[in-house]
């Protein structure tokens, strides 16, 4: 889910559950992140953290060429 808390900040939250069946165990991962937006949402800078079998942190830059 994404929430735009204020005009220039967006929050992201996500949960994933996988059940492979058979001999495999089910697995659940959680992800949280935030994005700061600039120039009327055309440019964004953010970070995300995912926890599960292996913890992962990401930083990213995004842009939108649309209207």
Secondary structure, DSSP 8 states (H G I E B T S, - for coil): -EEEEETTEEEEEEEEEE---TTS--EEEEEEEEEEEETTTTEEEEEEEEESSS-EEEEEEEE----
